Amino acid sequence: MAGPIINDTTTKTKERKITIDPITRLEGHGKIEIFLDAAGNVENAYLQVPELRGFERFCIGRHVMELPVLTNRLCGVCPAAHHLASTKALDAVFSATPTPTAIKLRELFYMGQYTHSHIAHFYALAAPDFVLGPSAPSMKRNVLGVVDAVGVPIGAEVIKHRSYGQKVQEIVGGRATHPVFGLPGGVSKQISEEERVQMETMAKSCVEFGKFTIKLFHDIVLANKDYMNLVLNQDAYYLNSYYMGMVDKNNKSNFYDGDIRVVDQQGKEFLRFKPSEYLDVIAEHVEPWTYMKMPYLKKVGWKGFVTGPESGIYRVGPLGRINVCNGYTTPLAQKEYEFLAKTVKELGVTGPVNQTLAYHWARVIELQHATERMLEIASDKSITSDDIRGPYKEPKEGVGIVEAPRGTLIHHYASDKNGLCTKINMVVATTNNYAAINTSVKQAAKALIKNGEVSQGLLNKVEMAFRCYDPCNSCGTHSLNGGPALEVTVRRKDGSVQTTQRNF
Amino acid sequence: MAEPLRIPVKVLILGVGNPILSDDGVGIHVARELKKRKMPGVDVDELAASGLELLDVVRGYDKVVIIDAIQTTKGTPGELHILEEKDFERSIHGSSPHGINIATALALGRKLVPNEMPKEVVFFAVEAEDLVNVSEKLTPKVAKALPRIVEQVERELS
């Protein structure tokens, strides 16, 4: 196969406004607007995202026990994360303590979610840039082009292991996509020994696939000097933000439970809090051009779309988690974590990894960890116990937090004494990242677009700055429209369209 | 490990959408109606997600009828568009911010597991009015069109 196409030829535009518009409702419709100054350099850039309307109103007055099933409808990609955050919020609302078996089953289920979510992102969404190149023709720069380049057998392994993750989620959660098993203090469904063995077998295969993915990442990204130049380009893909993520008591990364830890620009612990304390930590900033709020660290304050010790912008997700933890509880993920630490140290990085494109590396390490943890739990014969439901009390108010594949996910409910919902607040992963994503988009656009010179490859490199966050913007809608297309509109100064470039 | 076995059933009716997002859930509403009719040799299922997950669901069937919402520039709410896989060829496209669409997923399946893919995929796309407001109900025009759409899908299979 030919090598990836990193750069393409630019053309000069006299326009002042460039729009990157993925005209899709499929998994969330976002639009990037880039405004040029008179010299053709980037003055400003915005990422606009829509939001579903009326969800809070829809939930108020319903029984809180319905919420784990309703809230997971917010997302077709990470419903398991919503289901678990919601179930944990119900644990708190009902002062319920889940049994050890229930905790294991919830976590096993969740490792299934991580496995298929991270596989889908890496192979279907990130790999086109890495395998074919950010400037490859857009008709080729997709998952089908990746299969053409790497071959059908590897492609078949990808969909097989994605399905395994989904299958584990289905066996434990009761349904493939939108699970129904979470209850305050436990889960509703016991698993059989036969199901356990089936999951153990699939998990073993997934661990091997995790190893394969890490090797592939080394071969196609780390070994490619041009990519490493992109990754290390501090003008385009570098933010010295705060980072947030969940850790266990030893500061090992944990996706299901623990304290939330925030580190500063030196990698030192800045804050550590329990789910119920989140409102003391996070405040929300509002901008006139978007409906989505922008959370920031209350203690630091909002300073606009800049990062550094004075700005409360933080990042969540794989890069956030890898920066707040000191490693993983499983050996293969830990080994790769140490390799990453050694590699960045040799590159002169001290403190957190601020290179935005390192999200991808963190994500494949997390895939490995999720598969190992899945195997650990699936190999534990005690998970077939019928002790799946703990005691619970009168309902009141409670907060549940998990690490969704895309970052920290917060559900907060209040209930009256009859169990009817009186208040609901959710801070989803992409919302936590929204201010940072905007800052990254602006930074990449400023660094890459100079003197009005644009090309499809350059605009894709701007898009790479937000794609690596794996953003998930109000993705509860699945109509046949469009699909995740990319449309670039060049407008005259009066706003009329001069040319439109589409990748579909 | 071998792929999980599926008992061969000829036809799958698949309602796609989000049942709490107004007209986005029209495919689910139609599928639920059709399920009540217990058509022999026909499985009826719901899919709230799209993308790669579709491949797990359609494999092993001879024919799949996908019912989903759509918004076209000149469509009127409740209008039915009957489409084939080739109508979506232009929708197979480049890297996306998040997820891949149905057309890309089917094309990927035809490349990777061609023998397990349905020979025929038909799309019943219902013109939607509201895809942003959270509601379990369809908008009136789409709700009114529902019985006719159910009949048309039935006719397609008879």
Contacts between the chains, C-beta under 8 A, distances in Angstrom:
chain1	res1	chain2	res2	distance
A	22	B	96	6.3
A	22	B	97	5.4
A	24	B	96	7.1
A	24	B	101	7.5
A	25	B	71	7.6
A	25	B	131	6.0
A	26	B	50	6.0
A	26	B	51	7.7
A	26	B	99	6.0
A	26	B	101	5.1
A	27	B	50	7.6
A	27	B	51	7.3
A	27	B	96	7.5
A	27	B	97	7.7
A	27	B	98	4.4
A	27	B	99	3.4
A	28	B	97	7.1
A	28	B	98	5.7
A	28	B	99	8.0
A	30	B	97	5.7
A	50	B	132	6.9
A	52	B	21	6.7
A	52	B	132	6.1
A	52	B	133	7.7
A	52	B	134	5.7
A	53	B	132	5.4
A	53	B	133	5.0
A	53	B	134	6.5
A	54	B	133	5.3
A	54	B	134	4.3
A	54	B	135	7.2
A	55	B	134	4.7
A	57	B	134	7.7
A	58	B	20	7.0
A	58	B	134	4.5
A	58	B	135	7.2
A	70	B	20	6.6
A	73	B	18	5.8
A	73	B	19	7.1
A	73	B	20	4.8
A	73	B	21	7.6
A	73	B	48	6.9
A	76	B	18	7.1
A	76	B	48	5.6
A	76	B	49	3.7
A	76	B	50	6.4
A	76	B	51	7.9
A	76	B	99	7.9
A	77	B	49	6.7
A	77	B	51	7.7
A	77	B	98	7.1
A	77	B	99	6.1
A	79	B	48	7.5
A	79	B	49	7.7
A	116	B	52	8.0
A	120	B	51	7.1
A	120	B	52	5.6
A	120	B	99	7.6
A	124	B	51	7.7
A	124	B	52	6.6
A	124	B	99	7.9
A	124	B	100	5.2
A	125	B	95	6.3
A	125	B	96	6.3
A	125	B	97	7.9
A	125	B	98	6.9
A	125	B	99	7.6
A	125	B	100	7.7
A	128	B	94	7.0
A	128	B	95	4.6
A	129	B	95	6.2
A	138	B	93	6.5
A	138	B	94	3.7
A	138	B	95	7.8
A	139	B	93	7.0
A	139	B	94	7.0
A	140	B	94	8.0
A	141	B	94	4.5
A	141	B	95	5.4
A	142	B	92	6.9
A	142	B	93	6.3
A	142	B	94	5.3
A	142	B	95	6.4
A	142	B	100	7.6
A	142	B	104	6.5
A	143	B	100	6.0
A	143	B	104	6.5
A	143	B	108	5.9
A	144	B	92	6.7
A	144	B	104	6.9
A	144	B	107	5.8
A	144	B	108	6.1
A	144	B	111	6.4
A	147	B	108	6.9
A	147	B	111	5.6
A	147	B	112	6.7
A	152	B	111	6.6
A	152	B	112	5.9
A	155	B	108	7.4
A	155	B	111	6.9
A	155	B	112	4.8
A	156	B	112	5.0
A	156	B	113	6.8
A	159	B	52	6.5
A	159	B	55	6.0
A	159	B	108	7.4
A	159	B	109	7.9
A	159	B	112	5.9
A	159	B	113	7.4
A	160	B	3	7.3
A	162	B	52	5.7
A	163	B	55	7.7
A	163	B	56	5.2
A	166	B	53	6.6
A	166	B	56	6.2
A	167	B	4	7.2
A	176	B	53	7.2
A	176	B	56	7.1
A	177	B	47	7.1
A	177	B	48	5.1
A	177	B	49	4.8
A	177	B	53	6.5
A	178	B	48	5.4
A	201	B	1	5.6
A	202	B	1	6.9
A	205	B	1	6.1
A	460	B	94	7.7
A	460	B	95	6.9
A	463	B	95	7.3
A	463	B	97	7.1
A	466	B	97	6.7
A	467	B	95	6.8
A	467	B	96	7.9
A	467	B	97	5.5
A	467	B	98	7.9
A	470	B	98	6.6
A	471	B	97	5.8
A	471	B	98	6.0
A	472	B	98	5.7
A	473	B	97	7.9
A	473	B	98	7.6
A	475	B	98	6.7
A	475	B	99	7.3
A	476	B	18	5.0
A	476	B	20	7.7
A	476	B	21	5.5
A	476	B	24	7.7
A	477	B	18	5.9
A	477	B	21	5.5
A	477	B	24	4.8
A	477	B	131	5.3
A	477	B	132	7.5
A	478	B	16	5.8
A	478	B	17	5.5
A	478	B	18	5.9
A	478	B	24	6.4
A	478	B	48	6.9
A	478	B	49	6.9
A	478	B	50	4.9
A	478	B	68	7.2
A	478	B	69	7.9
A	479	B	17	7.1
A	479	B	24	5.7
A	479	B	68	6.2
A	479	B	69	4.0
A	479	B	70	5.7
A	479	B	71	6.5
A	479	B	128	6.1
A	479	B	131	5.8
A	480	B	16	7.9
A	480	B	68	4.6
A	480	B	69	6.8
A	480	B	70	4.4
A	480	B	102	6.7
A	480	B	123	6.8
A	480	B	125	5.2
A	481	B	70	5.9
A	481	B	71	5.4
A	482	B	91	6.9
A	482	B	101	7.5
A	483	B	91	4.9
A	483	B	93	6.8
A	483	B	96	7.3
A	483	B	100	7.4
A	483	B	101	2.9
A	483	B	102	7.5
A	483	B	103	6.5
A	483	B	104	6.8
A	484	B	93	7.7
A	484	B	96	2.6
A	484	B	97	6.1
A	484	B	98	6.5
A	484	B	99	6.0
A	484	B	100	6.9
A	484	B	101	6.5
A	485	B	91	7.4
A	485	B	93	5.2
A	485	B	94	7.7
A	485	B	96	7.4
A	486	B	93	7.4
A	486	B	94	6.0
A	486	B	95	7.6
A	486	B	96	7.4
A	503	B	93	5.0
A	503	B	94	4.1
A	504	B	90	5.8
A	504	B	91	6.0
A	504	B	92	7.5
A	504	B	93	3.6
A	504	B	94	7.4
